[in-house]
Amino acid sequence: MYGLARPFLFGMDAERAHGLGLRALEASYRTGLSRLLSARPRPFPTNVFGLAFPNPVGLAAGLDKNGAHVDALFALGFGFVEIGTVTRVPQAGNPMPRMFRLPRYRAVINRLGFNNDGVDALVRNVERAQRRSGPLGINIGKNKTTPNESAESDYLYCLERVYPLADYVTVNISSPNTAGLRELQEEQSLRRLVGALREAQERLAARHGKRVPMLVKIAPDLTEDDVHAAARVLADLQVDGVIATNTTVSRISVQDDPNSRETGGLSGEPLMNKSTAVLRMLRTRMPDSIPLIGVGGILSGADAVKKMAAGASLVQLYTGLVYRGPRLIGECVEAIRRRKEAPSRGNLPSR
């Protein structure tokens, strides 16, 4: 069905298509027609962060910022779903238009700017979700009007609000679409912010009687020295995991596209090598006890396998869904399954 719908969706503004696609997905779920969108992948149980995942392929944050479509998204066959980024209070985001396709490169540029209804609205939506079939991640950020020196209070408020409902929480300090946000990745700022959140995490674990893993999502545009510094800080603070990566501000590989001049974060196929290089650097610099999630540029099962080979324990999709549709989920699950099973087949005696 997605193959039939795609030309229609690509004929309209990208953000309008985004909203229409979510409404259609919700309608198909509520009428029991989700199975027409994609065949659910066979189970491929995976355990990471102390959580049980039906399969290792998840949805990246950004598609469902308000957590309004959790059940419908799980019905597509994702092993886990991450919603958000959500902020302390509602915000409209940046002026429209703010989302642009680059079809030749199977890429998207967005400068949405954390447009969302606020964390309290997200909490109400998640409380209504009923049929979760895998872990739910909630991605938190700060409001645009909150200065960096006060960012800690925004993150702490969001962490406290989502903690009882989340299976894991992601701290987003890497979006390029909130002015100054990426400065929070600088070594001392990172240590101060994540340190405060780690202390809050342990307090909340004691209060709620459960420990919810906390992950940090980083940018692909850090220098090698910056990646190593971030790895050192995050390892010292014993975060539960790292997501590599967010979108890129680089336009080197898409310079001849008219939309390349648009500001914002570039996602999709051109991000694959850049994000995987950061993933690989993190894996070599961080203890094996801290799992990594690989995201950025996955447009095929082979791409998902490359992320796993670079050190990911799980992968996430977003822009790939725009260009390939939900069938990409099962393709990635099966490709990862074949990779996992390959060593055992290789050890069988030859005939």
Summary of the structure (lengths in Angstrom):
residues: 351
radius of gyration: 19.1
end to end distance: 43.4
largest distance: 67.6
contacts: 1246
relative contact order: 0.14
helix: 46%
strand: 17%
